[in-house]
Amino acid sequence: MTEVQSSTGTPGVQGVHMPVRQDTSHVEERLDRMQETGKELLDKAQELTVQGKEVATEYYEEGRDQVLAWQQQLENQVREKPLQSLLMAAGIGLLLGLLRRR
């Protein structure tokens, strides 16, 4: 009877070379490159985080300044035309009250 060998890459099959052990210097080089890449990515992420915080701070300050300017403008209008401001506030209150009832 003839023996049949499987083609799963077992030793003894002709023409199949499976590396049993990789060269440790290649593994160490790849590990070093991966660590360097990881450090570069970490540095870039930290840099982007700092930039994001700076941009958020700028937007916050701009928004705050704009709100303060609107507040100052509203205060000036109320001082210049108190009766008109009072009637407008009452009208807005009445409108909101009617809308809430529904």
GROMACS elastic network, one bead per residue, 0.5 to 0.9 nm:
[ bonds ]
;  ai    aj funct       b0    kb
    5     8     6  0.88620   500
    5    10     6  0.88439   500
    5    12     6  0.88929   500
    5    13     6  0.77084   500
    6     9     6  0.77775   500
    6    10     6  0.76387   500
    6    13     6  0.83255   500
    7    10     6  0.72121   500
    7    13     6  0.72971   500
    8    13     6  0.87514   500
    9    12     6  0.83952   500
    9    13     6  0.66152   500
    9    16     6  0.63390   500
    9    17     6  0.80478   500
    9    18     6  0.74761   500
   10    13     6  0.62273   500
   10    16     6  0.83395   500
   10    18     6  0.88050   500
   11    14     6  0.83427   500
   11    16     6  0.81576   500
   11    17     6  0.86097   500
   11    18     6  0.86549   500
   12    16     6  0.85092   500
   13    16     6  0.61499   500
   13    17     6  0.88244   500
   14    17     6  0.83569   500
   19    22     6  0.66505   500
   21    24     6  0.83674   500
   22    25     6  0.85941   500
   22    26     6  0.74828   500
   22    27     6  0.73913   500
   23    26     6  0.55553   500
   23    27     6  0.67077   500
   23    28     6  0.89511   500
   24    27     6  0.50130   500
   24    28     6  0.61101   500
   24    29     6  0.85351   500
   25    28     6  0.50477   500
   25    29     6  0.60589   500
   25    30     6  0.85507   500
   26    29     6  0.50649   500
   26    30     6  0.61194   500
   26    31     6  0.84830   500
   27    30     6  0.51700   500
   27    31     6  0.60958   500
   27    32     6  0.85920   500
   28    32     6  0.60757   500
   28    33     6  0.85751   500
   29    32     6  0.50632   500
   29    33     6  0.61655   500
   29    34     6  0.85413   500
   30    33     6  0.50674   500
   30    34     6  0.60801   500
   30    35     6  0.85677   500
   31    34     6  0.50548   500
   31    35     6  0.61539   500
   31    36     6  0.86187   500
   32    35     6  0.50799   500
   32    36     6  0.61614   500
   32    37     6  0.85534   500
   33    36     6  0.50666   500
   33    37     6  0.60727   500
   33    38     6  0.84796   500
   34    37     6  0.50594   500
   34    38     6  0.60757   500
   34    39     6  0.86298   500
   35    39     6  0.61947   500
   35    40     6  0.86226   500
   36    39     6  0.50845   500
   36    40     6  0.61710   500
   36    41     6  0.85914   500
   37    40     6  0.50411   500
   37    41     6  0.61223   500
   37    42     6  0.85319   500
   38    41     6  0.51016   500
   38    42     6  0.61094   500
   38    43     6  0.86016   500
   39    42     6  0.50173   500
   39    43     6  0.61197   500
   39    44     6  0.85608   500
   40    43     6  0.51098   500
   40    44     6  0.61381   500
   40    45     6  0.85628   500
   41    44     6  0.50583   500
   41    45     6  0.60563   500
   41    46     6  0.85707   500
   42    45     6  0.50804   500
   42    46     6  0.61725   500
   42    47     6  0.85699   500
   43    46     6  0.51618   500
   43    47     6  0.61488   500
   43    48     6  0.86537   500
   44    47     6  0.50072   500
   44    48     6  0.61386   500
   44    49     6  0.85266   500
   45    48     6  0.51102   500
   45    49     6  0.61042   500
   45    50     6  0.86891   500
   46    50     6  0.62770   500
   46    51     6  0.86602   500
   47    50     6  0.52099   500
   47    51     6  0.62700   500
   47    52     6  0.86147   500
   48    52     6  0.60021   500
   48    53     6  0.85714   500
   49    52     6  0.50247   500
   49    53     6  0.62121   500
   49    54     6  0.86548   500
   50    53     6  0.51505   500
   50    54     6  0.62817   500
   50    55     6  0.87465   500
   51    54     6  0.50843   500
   51    55     6  0.62311   500
   51    56     6  0.85896   500
   52    55     6  0.51563   500
   52    56     6  0.60699   500
   52    57     6  0.85075   500
   53    56     6  0.50833   500
   53    57     6  0.60697   500
   53    58     6  0.86111   500
   54    57     6  0.51112   500
   54    58     6  0.62495   500
   54    59     6  0.87518   500
   55    58     6  0.50720   500
   55    59     6  0.62488   500
   55    60     6  0.85640   500
   56    59     6  0.51525   500
   56    60     6  0.60733   500
   56    61     6  0.86056   500
   57    60     6  0.50418   500
   57    61     6  0.61499   500
   57    62     6  0.85845   500
   58    61     6  0.51969   500
   58    62     6  0.61518   500
   58    63     6  0.85893   500
   59    62     6  0.50998   500
   59    63     6  0.60735   500
   59    64     6  0.84565   500
   60    63     6  0.51780   500
   60    64     6  0.60288   500
   60    65     6  0.85608   500
   61    65     6  0.60588   500
   61    66     6  0.85274   500
   62    65     6  0.51570   500
   62    66     6  0.61895   500
   62    67     6  0.86940   500
   63    66     6  0.50667   500
   63    67     6  0.61812   500
   63    68     6  0.85877   500
   64    67     6  0.51760   500
   64    68     6  0.61758   500
   64    69     6  0.85991   500
   65    68     6  0.51081   500
   65    69     6  0.61516   500
   65    70     6  0.86944   500
   66    69     6  0.50237   500
   66    70     6  0.62409   500
   66    71     6  0.85787   500
   67    70     6  0.50561   500
   67    71     6  0.61021   500
   67    72     6  0.85852   500
   68    72     6  0.61406   500
   68    73     6  0.85667   500
   69    72     6  0.50944   500
   69    73     6  0.61388   500
   69    74     6  0.86087   500
   70    73     6  0.50197   500
   70    74     6  0.60932   500
   70    75     6  0.85676   500
   71    74     6  0.51137   500
   71    75     6  0.61694   500
   71    76     6  0.86392   500
   72    75     6  0.51177   500
   72    76     6  0.62326   500
   72    77     6  0.87106   500
   73    76     6  0.51467   500
   73    77     6  0.62851   500
   73    78     6  0.87336   500
   74    77     6  0.51034   500
   74    78     6  0.62150   500
   74    79     6  0.86581   500
   75    78     6  0.51480   500
   75    79     6  0.62427   500
   75    80     6  0.86596   500
   76    79     6  0.51111   500
   76    80     6  0.61257   500
   76    81     6  0.85655   500
   77    80     6  0.50889   500
   77    81     6  0.59465   500
   77    82     6  0.77038   500
   77    85     6  0.76419   500
   78    81     6  0.52827   500
   78    83     6  0.82289   500
   78    84     6  0.80247   500
   78    85     6  0.56379   500
   78    86     6  0.82021   500
   79    82     6  0.56780   500
   79    85     6  0.88101   500
   81    84     6  0.55335   500
   81    85     6  0.61977   500
   81    86     6  0.87028   500
   82    85     6  0.50844   500
   82    86     6  0.60782   500
   82    87     6  0.86548   500
   83    86     6  0.50803   500
   83    87     6  0.62169   500
   83    88     6  0.85891   500
   84    87     6  0.51923   500
   84    88     6  0.61451   500
   84    89     6  0.86227   500
   85    88     6  0.51161   500
   85    89     6  0.61371   500
   85    90     6  0.85847   500
   86    89     6  0.51584   500
   86    90     6  0.61758   500
   86    91     6  0.86079   500
   87    90     6  0.50597   500
   87    91     6  0.61003   500
   87    92     6  0.86067   500
   88    91     6  0.50409   500
   88    92     6  0.61457   500
   88    93     6  0.85228   500
   89    92     6  0.51504   500
   89    93     6  0.61009   500
   89    94     6  0.85704   500
   90    93     6  0.50177   500
   90    94     6  0.60945   500
   90    95     6  0.85787   500
   91    94     6  0.50691   500
   91    95     6  0.61409   500
   91    96     6  0.86194   500
   92    95     6  0.50772   500
   92    96     6  0.61543   500
   92    97     6  0.85073   500
   93    96     6  0.51810   500
   93    97     6  0.60581   500
   93    98     6  0.86253   500
   94    97     6  0.50382   500
   94    98     6  0.62198   500
   94    99     6  0.86613   500
   95    98     6  0.51827   500
   95    99     6  0.62490   500
   95   100     6  0.87056   500
   96    99     6  0.50611   500
   96   100     6  0.61633   500
   96   101     6  0.87719   500
   97   100     6  0.52067   500
   97   101     6  0.64738   500
   98   101     6  0.53310   500
   98   102     6  0.69810   500
   99   102     6  0.56062   500
